[in-house]
């Protein structure tokens, strides 16, 4: 059957006077404006998946680590800045990597301490409306678009959380960790609140209102430890990790008795 002028055939499909866009041409041409699909939910799902993959890939070999939280607004000289730096250095010397949000303030102090302790200094930065670049003491940095992906990395690769005085973001991380432990979503690892004077009011409110009104159980108070002592905090983390390693080792099977084999 002769092909008529302007006729296009694709398999058993015949098009006459109907132009079909060439897919390869569309793929290889730069669009004049940003494509609408970039703002669609399916595309966001792919970006979220890509962030998880990138995070898992980068952090898979980090080893035992401790995540630090605290205010981005503190600057030296500040007692909590100095304490975060000292505690991170001590933990690094004991073989722990240090993970922070990668920004300034407490995060910078902890990353600096990790460097000084010759440990791995990790920064998990987040895209914000205002600029927050990675601090200069980060050895391994990852940039995230999505808070919940970043939060997963903070929890997944940590043997403990150390919470220094901070604002809403710090409180968010503190109570999320406590909730995950309380509900059994993660194992009970140490949640250390550093700076007793700062946390005293919150502790009092939890005991006198939240616990007194039956909103939590008495044992929930044991989910957090408050200290001002750098060595005590480091010991808590190290002892927890050593117990975890021992519990993970296969139990020696008892040798069968001679009478059992007969």
CORPECOR-V423509 format. One record per residue. N is the residue number from 1. RES is the residue in one small letter. PSI is psi in whole degrees, 0 to 359 (none if undefined). D_LAST is the distance of its C-alpha to the last C-alpha in Angstrom with 1 decimal. Layout:
N;RES;PSI;D_LAST
N;RES;PSI;D_LAST
//
This chain:
1;x;125;88.6
2;x;144;90.8
3;x;126;89.7
4;x;155;92.3
5;x;138;93.5
6;x;7;91.3
7;x;137;88.5
8;x;134;84.9
9;x;131;82.1
10;x;102;78.3
11;x;236;76.4
12;x;10;77.9
13;x;132;79.6
14;x;129;83.3
15;x;127;85.1
16;x;115;88.9
17;x;11;90.7
18;x;113;87.5
19;x;132;86.3
20;x;132;82.6
21;x;140;81.4
22;x;119;79.6
23;x;317;76.2
24;x;323;75.9
25;x;317;79.3
26;x;319;78.4
27;x;322;75.2
28;x;351;77.1
29;x;139;80.1
30;x;128;80.3
31;x;150;81.2
32;x;322;84.3
33;x;165;82.7
34;x;128;79.2
35;x;144;77.3
36;x;333;76.7
37;x;340;73.0
38;x;336;72.4
39;x;11;72.9
40;x;156;70.8
41;x;319;67.5
42;x;322;65.6
43;x;322;66.8
44;x;321;65.7
45;x;319;62.2
46;x;321;62.1
47;x;320;63.3
48;x;314;60.7
49;x;317;58.0
50;x;322;59.4
51;x;320;59.4
52;x;314;55.7
53;x;314;54.8
54;x;318;57.0
55;x;313;55.5
56;x;318;51.9
57;x;317;52.6
58;x;328;54.5
59;x;356;52.1
60;x;329;48.7
61;x;20;48.3
62;x;327;50.1
63;x;189;47.0
64;x;134;46.9
65;x;159;50.3
66;x;132;52.3
67;x;130;55.1
68;x;138;58.3
69;x;157;60.9
70;x;177;64.3
71;x;137;68.1
72;x;354;69.7
73;x;351;72.9
74;x;146;72.2
75;x;150;73.8
76;x;147;73.7
77;x;126;74.7
78;x;131;72.4
79;x;322;69.8
80;x;328;67.3
81;x;313;68.0
82;x;321;67.3
83;x;319;64.1
84;x;319;62.7
85;x;316;63.5
86;x;316;61.9
87;x;319;58.7
88;x;319;58.2
89;x;318;58.7
90;x;316;56.1
91;x;322;53.5
92;x;319;54.3
93;x;338;53.8
94;x;6;50.4
95;x;11;49.5
96;x;138;50.5
97;x;156;52.9
98;x;125;55.7
99;x;132;56.6
100;x;181;60.0
101;x;358;62.5
102;x;359;64.3
103;x;203;67.6
104;x;189;69.8
105;x;227;69.5
106;x;323;66.1
107;x;314;64.5
108;x;317;66.6
109;x;316;65.7
110;x;319;62.0
111;x;323;62.3
112;x;315;64.4
113;x;321;61.9
114;x;316;59.1
115;x;314;61.3
116;x;330;62.1
117;x;7;58.4
118;x;36;57.8
119;x;173;55.6
120;x;129;55.9
121;x;112;58.7
122;x;137;58.4
123;x;122;61.2
124;x;94;60.9
125;x;161;64.5
126;x;140;66.0
127;x;122;69.2
128;x;160;71.7
129;x;329;75.3
130;x;155;76.3
131;x;129;75.2
132;x;92;72.0
133;x;167;71.0
134;x;138;68.0
135;x;164;68.6
136;x;353;68.9
137;x;5;65.7
138;x;129;63.3
139;x;320;61.3
140;x;112;59.7
141;x;143;61.8
142;x;135;61.5
143;x;131;64.3
144;x;147;63.5
145;x;329;65.8
146;x;127;63.6
147;x;317;62.6
148;x;332;59.4
149;x;315;58.1
150;x;317;58.8
151;x;320;57.2
152;x;319;54.0
153;x;320;53.9
154;x;317;54.6
155;x;313;51.6
156;x;322;49.1
157;x;12;49.3
158;x;141;49.7
159;x;347;47.3
160;x;158;50.0
161;x;136;53.6
162;x;120;56.3
163;x;111;59.4
164;x;164;62.6
165;x;135;65.8
166;x;187;67.2
167;x;216;68.8
168;x;318;67.9
169;x;319;65.7
170;x;316;63.7
171;x;321;63.4
172;x;312;62.2
173;x;320;59.4
174;x;306;58.4
175;x;333;58.3
176;x;317;56.6
177;x;315;53.7
178;x;321;53.5
179;x;317;53.6
180;x;321;50.8
181;x;313;48.6
182;x;322;49.6
183;x;2;48.8
184;x;14;45.5
185;x;332;46.9
186;x;163;45.8
187;x;159;43.4
188;x;94;45.1
189;x;165;46.4
190;x;133;49.1
191;x;103;52.6
192;x;121;54.9
193;x;111;58.5
194;x;129;60.5
195;x;80;63.7
196;x;324;63.6
197;x;321;67.3
198;x;320;67.4
199;x;355;64.4
200;x;316;65.4
201;x;319;67.6
202;x;318;64.9
203;x;316;62.3
204;x;316;64.7
205;x;319;65.6
206;x;317;61.9
207;x;311;61.2
208;x;339;64.5
209;x;302;65.0
210;x;310;62.0
211;x;315;59.4
212;x;328;61.9
213;x;7;62.7
214;x;20;59.1
215;x;338;59.1
216;x;171;55.9
217;x;159;53.2
218;x;323;53.1
219;x;343;49.9
220;x;338;51.8
221;x;338;53.8
222;x;358;50.8
223;x;345;50.8
224;x;150;53.5
225;x;133;54.1
226;x;132;57.7
227;x;160;58.5
228;x;6;61.3
229;x;120;59.1
230;x;316;58.2
231;x;320;55.4
232;x;315;53.8
233;x;315;53.9
234;x;322;52.3
235;x;319;49.6
236;x;315;48.8
237;x;312;48.4
238;x;317;46.4
239;x;320;44.0
240;x;315;43.4
241;x;321;42.7
242;x;319;40.3
243;x;319;38.3
244;x;317;38.4
245;x;317;37.1
246;x;318;34.2
247;x;334;33.2
248;x;344;33.3
249;x;142;30.8
250;x;137;27.3
251;x;137;24.9
252;x;129;22.3
253;x;134;18.8
254;x;137;16.6
255;x;134;14.0
256;x;139;10.4
257;x;154;9.1
258;x;322;6.6
259;x;331;5.3
260;x;330;5.6
261;x;346;3.8
262;x;none;0.0
//
